Amino acid sequence: MLTGLLRSLGGYVLRRRDLRLLYGAMFLGLLGTSIVFPLRLLYAQAHGASPAQIGLMAASFLLAPLLVQLPMGWLVDRCGRVPVLVTGMAAHAVISFFYIVFSAPTELIALRFVEGVSLAAVRPAVNAYIADAVPPEHRSEAYGALSAAFNAGLFVGPLIGGIVGERFGYGAAFAINAAVEVLAVALVWGRVAEPQSREERRADEAPVSWRRLISIPLAGAYAATFCTQIVMGMFGSLWTIWIHDLGGSLTFIGATFNRVRAAADPARRAGGPLRRPLGPRAAAPADGTLRRRGLRVLMAW
């Protein structure tokens, strides 16, 4: 009965203990960090940040991965998936606590940059772990479950953050953020080992040439991702302040983030299995179309 339930929920991936721990850690990590999504810009504004400085906070967070993503990928290949993953998660938990201590606008800009660096370590590490640990026939399902874990955390966190921020203040929300992320680190640290396939081929693996990394299909994917992130960066830097200026409470602002994820989570969860029959070339344009239509509906609402 339990096996049938797991198969209906996640099939192969949820029957594996290491992947369950990994997904649980990613859920808690995104839950923790998204608690302050509705609050961070208002927190900066309350401490005297100008609109330009608030924009710099968003820009510095996005600039950091642009500068360090490739070196972080190199570290993941050289030092291992799990060590880099745990280090990035632990660093992010510590940075979350620093928001309570450092609140000047320039300090917040710097914190956002360092936060972006820590996340740049987590993303390639968790993706590479799945690529190494999961057989090719289950890999799309594994990445779909990973997206579901991300979105489940992002679904719950903002609403909690709005309620906590409104009732107990910004500092309490940042403290809960850090505490939940520490729990995420505890799930992985010492419990998830380096994937076997990685250990077996470490000695004889050949480096991937730069020509393959900048091939035309990959360059197109990079450009599409870049354009999408420009839109999402603008959206993220304006949304909370806009709703707040319209009279929305912190709880209401958190609920607006929650509403977006309510639509995104089931769609992404289904996306993994659909990529197998459709293929990535068919799935990617569909994902872009859904994003555009979702933003239009949200703005109309």
C-alpha positions as CSV (number, residue, x, y, z in Angstrom):
1,M,0.0,0.0,0.0
2,L,2.8,2.4,1.0
3,T,4.7,1.5,-2.2
4,G,1.6,2.3,-4.3
5,L,1.1,5.6,-2.5
6,L,4.7,6.6,-3.2
7,R,4.4,5.5,-6.8
8,S,1.3,7.7,-7.3
9,L,3.0,10.7,-5.6
10,G,6.5,10.5,-7.0
11,G,7.2,7.0,-8.3
12,Y,10.8,6.0,-8.4
13,V,12.3,9.2,-6.8
14,L,10.2,9.1,-3.6
15,R,11.2,5.5,-2.9
16,R,14.8,6.5,-2.5
17,R,15.9,7.7,0.9
18,D,18.7,10.0,-0.3
19,L,16.3,11.8,-2.7
20,R,13.6,12.2,-0.1
21,L,16.2,13.8,2.2
22,L,17.4,16.0,-0.6
23,Y,13.9,17.1,-1.5
24,G,13.0,17.7,2.1
25,A,16.1,19.9,2.5
26,M,15.3,21.9,-0.6
27,F,11.7,22.3,0.6
28,L,12.9,23.6,4.0
29,G,15.5,25.8,2.4
30,L,13.0,27.5,0.1
31,L,10.4,27.6,2.9
32,G,12.9,29.4,5.1
33,T,14.1,31.9,2.5
34,S,10.7,32.6,1.1
35,I,9.4,33.6,4.5
36,V,11.1,37.0,4.0
37,F,10.1,37.4,0.3
38,P,7.2,39.7,1.1
39,L,9.2,41.6,3.7
40,R,12.8,42.2,2.5
41,L,12.2,45.2,0.4
42,L,9.8,46.8,2.9
43,Y,12.4,46.1,5.6
44,A,15.0,48.0,3.5
45,Q,12.5,50.8,2.9
46,A,11.8,51.0,6.6
47,H,15.6,51.5,7.2
48,G,15.8,54.3,4.8
49,A,16.6,52.7,1.5
50,S,15.8,54.8,-1.5
51,P,14.1,53.3,-4.6
52,A,17.5,53.2,-6.3
53,Q,19.1,51.3,-3.4
54,I,16.2,48.9,-3.4
55,G,16.8,48.3,-7.1
56,L,20.5,47.7,-6.3
57,M,19.5,45.1,-3.8
58,A,17.7,43.1,-6.5
59,A,20.5,43.7,-9.0
60,S,23.3,42.7,-6.7
61,F,21.5,39.4,-5.9
62,L,21.2,38.6,-9.6
63,L,24.7,39.9,-10.4
64,A,26.4,37.5,-8.0
65,P,25.4,34.2,-9.8
66,L,26.4,35.8,-13.1
67,L,29.9,36.3,-11.8
68,V,30.4,33.1,-9.8
69,Q,28.1,30.5,-11.3
70,L,30.8,29.1,-13.6
71,P,33.5,28.9,-10.8
72,M,30.9,27.3,-8.5
73,G,30.2,24.7,-11.2
74,W,33.9,24.0,-11.4
75,L,34.0,23.6,-7.6
76,V,31.1,21.2,-7.7
77,D,33.0,19.0,-10.2
78,R,36.3,19.2,-8.3
79,C,35.1,19.1,-4.6
80,G,32.0,17.0,-5.0
81,R,28.3,17.6,-5.1
82,V,27.4,17.2,-1.5
83,P,30.2,19.2,0.1
84,V,29.4,22.2,-2.0
85,L,25.7,21.8,-1.5
86,V,26.0,21.7,2.3
87,T,28.5,24.6,2.3
88,G,26.2,26.8,0.2
89,M,23.1,26.0,2.3
90,A,24.9,26.6,5.6
91,A,26.3,29.9,4.3
92,H,22.8,31.0,3.2
93,A,21.4,30.2,6.7
94,V,24.1,32.4,8.3
95,I,23.5,35.2,5.9
96,S,19.8,35.1,6.7
97,F,20.6,35.8,10.4
98,F,22.8,38.7,9.4
99,Y,19.8,40.6,8.1
100,I,18.8,41.1,11.8
101,V,22.2,42.6,12.6
102,F,22.9,44.6,9.5
103,S,20.1,46.9,8.3
104,A,21.7,49.9,6.6
105,P,20.9,50.2,2.9
106,T,24.5,49.6,1.8
107,E,24.8,46.6,4.1
108,L,21.6,45.1,2.7
109,I,23.0,45.5,-0.8
110,A,26.1,43.7,0.2
111,L,24.2,41.0,2.0
112,R,22.1,40.4,-1.1
113,F,25.2,39.9,-3.2
114,V,26.7,37.4,-0.8
115,E,23.3,35.7,-0.6
116,G,23.4,35.3,-4.4
117,V,26.9,33.8,-4.2
118,S,25.7,31.1,-1.7
119,L,22.7,30.2,-3.9
120,A,25.0,29.9,-6.9
121,A,26.7,27.1,-5.0
122,V,23.4,25.3,-4.2
123,R,21.9,25.2,-7.6
124,P,24.6,23.4,-9.7
125,A,25.3,21.1,-6.8
126,V,21.8,19.8,-6.4
127,N,21.3,19.5,-10.2
128,A,24.6,17.6,-10.6
129,Y,23.7,15.3,-7.7
130,I,20.5,14.2,-9.4
131,A,22.2,13.8,-12.8
132,D,24.8,11.5,-11.1
133,A,22.5,9.6,-8.8
134,V,19.4,9.0,-10.9
135,P,19.3,6.7,-13.9
136,P,18.5,8.5,-17.2
137,E,15.0,6.9,-17.5
138,H,14.0,8.5,-14.2
139,R,15.9,11.8,-14.4
140,S,13.0,13.9,-15.8
141,E,10.8,12.7,-13.0
142,A,13.6,13.5,-10.4
143,Y,13.9,17.1,-11.7
144,G,10.1,17.4,-11.7
145,A,10.0,16.4,-8.1
146,L,12.8,18.8,-7.3
147,S,10.8,21.7,-8.9
148,A,7.8,20.5,-6.8
149,A,9.9,20.7,-3.6
150,F,11.1,24.2,-4.5
151,N,7.6,25.4,-5.3
152,A,6.0,23.8,-2.2
153,G,8.5,25.7,0.0
154,L,7.8,28.9,-2.0
155,F,4.1,28.3,-1.7
156,V,4.0,28.1,2.1
157,G,6.8,30.5,3.1
158,P,5.5,33.9,1.9
159,L,2.2,33.5,3.7
160,I,3.9,32.5,6.9
161,G,6.3,35.5,6.5
162,G,3.5,37.9,6.0
163,I,1.7,36.8,9.1
164,V,4.9,36.7,11.2
165,G,6.0,40.1,10.0
166,E,2.7,41.7,10.7
167,R,2.3,40.3,14.2
168,F,5.8,40.0,15.5
169,G,8.0,42.3,13.2
170,Y,10.7,41.9,10.6
171,G,13.3,40.5,13.0
172,A,11.2,37.6,14.0
173,A,10.6,36.6,10.4
174,F,14.4,36.7,9.6
175,A,15.1,34.6,12.7
176,I,12.6,32.0,11.7
177,N,14.1,32.1,8.2
178,A,17.5,31.2,9.6
179,A,16.2,28.5,11.9
180,V,14.3,26.7,9.2
181,E,17.4,26.8,6.9
182,V,19.5,25.3,9.7
183,L,17.0,22.4,9.8
184,A,17.5,22.0,6.0
185,V,21.2,21.7,6.5
186,A,20.7,19.1,9.2
187,L,18.7,16.9,6.8
188,V,21.6,16.7,4.4
189,W,24.7,16.9,6.5
190,G,26.0,13.4,7.1
191,R,22.9,11.8,5.8
192,V,23.3,12.2,2.0
193,A,26.5,10.8,0.5
194,E,28.3,11.6,-2.7
195,P,26.5,9.7,-5.5
196,Q,28.1,6.4,-6.3
197,S,28.3,7.0,-10.0
198,R,30.3,10.2,-9.3
199,E,32.8,8.2,-7.2
200,E,33.2,5.5,-9.8
201,R,34.1,7.7,-12.7
202,R,36.0,10.5,-10.9
203,A,39.3,9.1,-11.9
204,D,38.7,8.7,-15.6
205,E,36.1,11.5,-16.4
206,A,37.2,13.9,-19.1
207,P,36.5,17.6,-18.9
208,V,33.7,19.0,-21.1
209,S,35.0,21.3,-23.8
210,W,33.9,24.9,-23.9
211,R,32.7,24.4,-27.5
212,R,30.0,22.0,-26.2
213,L,28.9,24.4,-23.5
214,I,28.3,27.3,-25.9
215,S,26.7,25.3,-28.7
216,I,23.8,26.9,-30.6
217,P,21.0,25.0,-28.7
218,L,22.5,25.8,-25.3
219,A,23.2,29.4,-26.3
220,G,19.5,29.7,-27.1
221,A,18.5,28.2,-23.7
222,Y,20.9,30.6,-22.0
223,A,19.4,33.6,-23.8
224,A,15.8,32.5,-23.0
225,T,16.6,32.1,-19.3
226,F,18.4,35.4,-19.3
227,C,15.3,37.2,-20.7
228,T,13.0,35.5,-18.4
229,Q,15.1,36.4,-15.4
230,I,15.1,40.1,-16.4
231,V,11.3,40.1,-16.2
232,M,11.2,38.2,-13.0
233,G,13.8,40.5,-11.5
234,M,11.8,43.6,-12.3
235,F,8.7,41.8,-10.9
236,G,10.4,40.8,-7.7
237,S,11.9,44.3,-7.1
238,L,8.6,46.1,-7.4
239,W,5.8,43.8,-6.4
240,T,5.8,44.1,-2.5
241,I,6.2,47.9,-2.5
242,W,3.5,48.3,-5.1
243,I,1.0,46.2,-3.2
244,H,2.0,47.9,0.1
245,D,1.5,51.4,-1.4
246,L,-2.0,50.2,-2.6
247,G,-2.8,49.5,1.1
248,G,-2.1,45.8,1.3
249,S,-1.1,44.4,4.7
250,L,1.9,42.2,5.1
251,T,-0.3,39.1,5.3
252,F,-2.1,40.1,2.1
253,I,1.3,40.6,0.3
254,G,2.4,37.1,1.5
255,A,-0.8,35.7,0.2
256,T,-0.2,37.2,-3.3
257,F,3.1,35.2,-3.5
258,N,1.2,32.2,-2.2
259,R,-1.3,32.6,-5.1
260,V,1.4,32.5,-7.7
261,R,2.9,29.3,-6.4
262,A,-0.5,27.7,-6.1
263,A,-0.6,27.7,-9.9
264,A,3.1,27.0,-10.5
265,D,3.5,23.9,-8.3
266,P,1.2,21.4,-10.0
267,A,2.3,22.6,-13.4
268,R,6.0,22.0,-12.6
269,R,5.3,18.7,-10.8
270,A,3.6,17.4,-14.0
271,G,6.4,18.9,-16.2
272,G,9.0,16.2,-15.3
273,P,7.1,13.2,-16.6
274,L,5.8,15.2,-19.6
275,R,9.3,16.0,-20.7
276,R,10.0,12.4,-21.5
277,P,7.3,12.0,-24.3
278,L,7.4,15.7,-25.4
279,G,11.1,16.3,-25.3
280,P,12.8,19.4,-24.0
281,R,12.3,21.3,-27.3
282,A,8.6,21.0,-26.9
283,A,8.4,21.5,-23.2
284,A,10.5,24.7,-23.0
285,P,8.2,26.8,-25.3
286,A,5.2,25.5,-23.4
287,D,6.8,26.6,-20.1
288,G,7.5,30.1,-21.5
289,T,3.9,30.5,-22.8
290,L,2.5,29.5,-19.4
291,R,4.8,32.0,-17.7
292,R,3.7,34.9,-19.9
293,R,0.0,34.0,-19.5
294,G,0.4,33.6,-15.8
295,L,1.9,37.1,-15.4
296,R,-0.9,38.6,-17.5
297,V,-3.6,37.0,-15.3
298,L,-1.8,38.0,-12.2
299,M,-1.5,41.7,-13.2
300,A,-5.1,41.7,-14.3
301,W,-6.1,40.3,-10.9
